[in-house]
Amino acid sequence: MKLAITIFVLNALYISINTFRTMLVVKGHQFLAPIVAIGEEFVYVMALAIALQHIDSPLNIAAYAVGFGVGIYIGIVIEDNIALGYVNFEVTVQIDPTNPIHAHNEELAEKLRDLGYGVTVSRAEGRSGARLVLSILAPRKADRRLMEQIKEISPDAFIMVQEPVQLSGGFWSKEVDRRYHSTNHMHH
């Protein structure tokens, strides 16, 4: 039983690191990913050596398999909590000053700017009339809070969140971080 627990823990640890490292690679962290990979492979070799020496036990095989699944879950949780990178919110709201449901939507961009977000606004036309399309870049750590703030200000907003693969430019890469960290510390 002790051996099965060791196999489970080592494989869960290996797969957690593997999942996290894979996410680093996908997000383009070319220096951090290889460093994490060294630790990953060290744990992998240990886990595999122990598991292969004792592959005759169904309990050990089950421990290895369950460790794999638990490791993926833990890796996702770790990456979600670290929340590397940025998200781009594309928010579409209908504007109609005569309709009380949509009257507040005209103020959405300015209210989000007051909260420290950079907002780019475009006017658009939809099937049922004029719309505003807002583009907001935020650190991933702020995405849940931003979603709540948009829904609070404009409950009828259509919101689509995307993760940019690559960013370039002064405001997007420097100012957003600075603004997030300064407004985040004020709210806590």
Secondary structure, DSSP 8 states (H G I E B T S, - for coil): -HHHHHHHHHHHHHHHHHHHHHHHHHTT-TTHHHHHHHHHHHHHHHHHHHHHHTTT-HHHHHHHHHHHHHHHHHHHHHHHHH--SEEEEEEEEE--TTSTTTGGGGGHHHHHHHTT--EEEEEEEETTEEEEEEEEEEEGGGHHHHHHHHHHH-TT-EEEEE--S---SHIIIIIHHHHHHHHHHHH-
